Amino acid sequence: MTNKDYRDILGGLLMIAVGLFAAIYAQRYDAGTLQRMGPGFFPIALGIILAALGLIIMIPAFFRKGEKIAPNWRCIGWVTLSVVVFGALLNSLGLIITTAIMTFISSIPGVGMTMKSRVVLSICIAAITYLIFSFGLGMIIPVWPWSY
Amino acid sequence: MELLDSLLLGFQSAIRPTILMYCFFGVFLGTVVGVLPGIGPLAAISLLLPITYHIEPTAAIVMLAGVYYGAEYGGSTASILLNLPGTAANAVTCLDGHPMAKNGRAGVALFIVTVASLFGGMSGVLAMILFSPAIVEIGLSFGPAEYFSLMVLGLVAASTISMGSPVKGLAMVVFGLLLGTVGTDINSGVPRFDFDLPEMMDGISMVALAMGLFGISEIANSIPLSRGSKITEKITLRSMLPSAKDYKDSAMPIVRGSLLGCFFGALPGTGASVASFVSYAVEKRVAKDPSIFGRGAIQGVSAPEASNNAAAQTAFIPTLTLGIPGSATMALMLGALIIHGIQPGPMLMAEHPEMFWGLIISFLIGNIILVILNIPLIGIWVSLLNIPYRFLYPAMLVFIMMGVYSVNNSTFDVFVIALIGLIGYLLAALEFEPAPLLLGFILGPLMEENLRRALLLSRGDMMTFIDRPISMWILVLTAAILIWTIVSVIRSLAQNKKPEGELHEDNVSVKNAEID
């Protein structure tokens, strides 16, 4: 337990930030009048509402005990990295190699996996993916680094 | 009789081999997704969206719907056998389902929930058949002001009634609405929030948002939850047959559950989850001996399962008749229809009757297929559940990648989904529910359009929302919900507790589950 509810303070702050950003950034779009709403009207209004809600979330949190914020950085970190790697390498290395690499990286936080099992898993999933998507569904996607 | 003609039309439409095939595929996939904890119908539906681009709209919606109500059949399997809910609505089934399994009655539990699900599903379909035409009539008199107010009601209800702090729920809705404004504004052609990136001209991809929030974020959360026990019981067909007493005990709970489910499913903001929780609570209150609950009472398993299946069917009523989705999942279905160029709303029944009634008949067919899948083929699902999660989730991630990439053949979307997954995970760590965000995102453009039109028609007069009677009553209801929420928030703040939503079941772990 922490002596202030940091979870909600942070959450509220985040909402305020997003709301203010939207409301201020959207000023560049013509807000128009009520009768003829311009592109800026909705975003500005929503931004203000969101910032207000953020304030409502944040202020009571100062007076309240809260739980510790405990994101599992290891899990989300490797998973996100594997996705980014997929996006970065797909067009250069092709489907099979990229899928294998991605599977390997994403399996790192898996409970009870040895290096060998990760490699085996990566190969299997790469093969299955090729069979289902490239062969089975006929998706146009570079398979090997030298494709297209 | 006109109804009979419509049903016949639907039957002709649904019996076509293509439709039957996609129906089967949908309910099969739905069962798989329902059985597996950690991935739910919402993720599966968004994964299938790109595939639906290439098939005819009726087949697409039949398949997606099959995933949705199919998941409610399969979800109880993991609840009973592993005490892990397959979908949020099945969380309640764990309470009495798992004790039944521990008492050696797993087979009976699995059988009864399938029967209950069938009854509930059929009741839902009946409700759809009986009430949809009437609702469409009312809907035809709706103007943009009514639609706008109805969407406001839906969003407010969805964010305040579900789990978690209602204020945070509302914040997520507004955040979602804001994200919906990203992209080219239809009315003026002005690209909004595009940061000069050409890929942003079409806005954030619906698939990327849904998959990022409910796929990547869910998976990252589920990895550390190691599933302890492997399922060792052999479920034979004979062990599944319930006794006469079981049937007798379950009869009224199933009926009550179905009625509750039909009601809650059709309301915006409530769905299968609320229906199942309420149904369990009702059974407990109505029972002659409430102490049997939590220890393997068959009523605690049959009532919620009947209600969640009924709710899954009636959830389609507002979406198909009025074009108002009651939940994030329904919003995705709506999105799928729009992508195919079909405008959901009261005109849908008139303009595409073969699709409307074909879908309803496909529900009947789908429910029957599901009974076959869930009883004789229960062995498949048990072995599926025995695959360790650590092998399963990388495959799921890869499938998500393929789904997102295939929409635009664009790796930009892959980066977007990575970012959204990260943000979604962090928001969940801060206890912000993701479902209201998706709902707001999909409804955002529709709401803005209706607001704009309403104000245009009224020449800038904001009072139009109150002057028109239907709109006024809808807003009154919305205000009532808001006031009641504010009161309970203030009350919990006064006690210096955290404000929580209605559904805070402390004895069931439904962390980050998809609230339909």
Contacts between the chains, C-beta under 8 A, distances in Angstrom:
chain1	res1	chain2	res2	distance
A	5	B	498	7.3
A	7	B	430	5.3
A	7	B	431	6.1
A	8	B	430	7.7
A	8	B	431	7.9
A	8	B	498	7.6
A	10	B	430	6.0
A	11	B	168	6.7
A	11	B	427	7.8
A	11	B	430	4.2
A	11	B	431	7.1
A	11	B	432	6.2
A	14	B	427	7.9
A	14	B	430	7.4
A	15	B	171	4.9
A	15	B	175	7.1
A	18	B	175	6.3
A	18	B	178	7.2
A	19	B	174	7.7
A	19	B	178	7.9
A	22	B	178	5.2
A	22	B	193	7.8
A	25	B	193	7.0
A	26	B	192	7.2
A	26	B	193	7.7
A	29	B	185	7.9
A	29	B	190	5.8
A	29	B	192	6.1
A	30	B	188	7.6
A	30	B	190	7.7
A	33	B	460	6.3
A	34	B	455	5.5
A	34	B	460	4.0
A	34	B	461	8.0
A	34	B	462	6.7
A	35	B	455	5.9
A	35	B	456	6.5
A	35	B	459	5.4
A	35	B	460	3.1
A	36	B	456	7.0
A	36	B	460	7.8
A	37	B	187	7.9
A	37	B	448	7.8
A	37	B	451	7.1
A	37	B	452	4.7
A	37	B	455	6.3
A	38	B	188	6.5
A	39	B	185	4.2
A	39	B	187	7.2
A	39	B	188	4.8
A	39	B	190	4.3
A	39	B	192	5.7
A	42	B	177	7.7
A	42	B	181	5.8
A	42	B	444	8.0
A	42	B	448	4.7
A	42	B	451	7.3
A	43	B	178	6.4
A	43	B	181	4.9
A	43	B	192	6.5
A	43	B	193	7.5
A	46	B	174	5.5
A	46	B	177	5.3
A	46	B	178	4.9
A	46	B	181	7.3
A	47	B	178	6.7
A	49	B	174	5.3
A	50	B	171	6.3
A	50	B	174	4.5
A	50	B	175	6.2
A	50	B	178	6.6
A	53	B	167	6.2
A	53	B	170	5.8
A	53	B	171	4.3
A	53	B	174	6.3
A	54	B	171	6.5
A	56	B	167	5.5
A	57	B	165	7.5
A	57	B	167	5.5
A	57	B	168	6.2
A	57	B	171	6.5
A	60	B	493	5.3
A	63	B	496	7.2
A	64	B	496	5.7
A	64	B	498	7.0
A	66	B	498	7.8
A	69	B	429	6.0
A	69	B	430	6.8
A	70	B	429	7.2
A	71	B	425	6.7
A	71	B	426	6.5
A	71	B	429	4.1
A	72	B	220	7.1
A	72	B	221	7.7
A	72	B	223	7.8
A	72	B	224	6.0
A	75	B	220	4.6
A	75	B	221	7.5
A	75	B	223	4.8
A	75	B	224	6.3
A	76	B	217	7.9
A	76	B	220	4.3
A	76	B	421	7.7
A	76	B	422	6.5
A	76	B	425	4.7
A	79	B	216	6.2
A	79	B	219	6.4
A	79	B	220	4.8
A	79	B	223	7.7
A	79	B	397	6.8
A	79	B	421	7.2
A	80	B	216	7.3
A	80	B	220	7.8
A	80	B	418	5.3
A	80	B	421	6.0
A	80	B	422	5.1
A	82	B	394	8.0
A	82	B	397	6.6
A	83	B	216	6.7
A	83	B	397	7.2
A	83	B	401	6.7
A	83	B	414	6.4
A	83	B	417	6.4
A	83	B	418	4.1
A	83	B	421	6.7
A	84	B	414	7.8
A	84	B	415	6.6
A	84	B	418	4.9
A	86	B	401	5.2
A	86	B	414	5.9
A	87	B	411	4.4
A	87	B	412	7.8
A	87	B	414	3.3
A	87	B	415	4.9
A	87	B	418	6.8
A	88	B	411	7.4
A	90	B	405	7.1
A	90	B	411	5.7
A	90	B	414	7.4
A	91	B	411	6.3
A	99	B	398	5.6
A	102	B	394	7.8
A	102	B	397	7.2
A	102	B	398	6.4
A	102	B	401	7.0
A	103	B	394	4.4
A	103	B	395	7.7
A	103	B	397	7.7
A	103	B	398	6.3
A	106	B	393	7.3
A	106	B	394	4.7
A	106	B	397	5.2
A	107	B	390	6.8
A	107	B	394	4.9
A	109	B	223	5.4
A	109	B	224	7.9
A	110	B	223	6.5
A	110	B	389	7.9
A	110	B	390	3.6
A	110	B	393	7.3
A	110	B	394	7.6
A	111	B	223	7.1
A	111	B	224	6.9
A	111	B	226	4.8
A	111	B	390	5.8
A	112	B	226	7.4
A	112	B	388	7.6
A	112	B	390	6.4
A	113	B	390	5.5
A	121	B	391	6.1
A	121	B	394	6.4
A	122	B	394	7.8
A	125	B	394	6.0
A	125	B	395	5.2
A	125	B	398	5.8
A	128	B	395	7.2
A	129	B	398	5.5
A	129	B	399	7.9
A	129	B	402	6.8
A	133	B	402	5.3
A	133	B	406	7.9
A	137	B	51	7.8
A	139	B	402	7.5
A	139	B	406	6.0
A	140	B	409	7.2
A	141	B	405	7.4
A	141	B	409	7.7
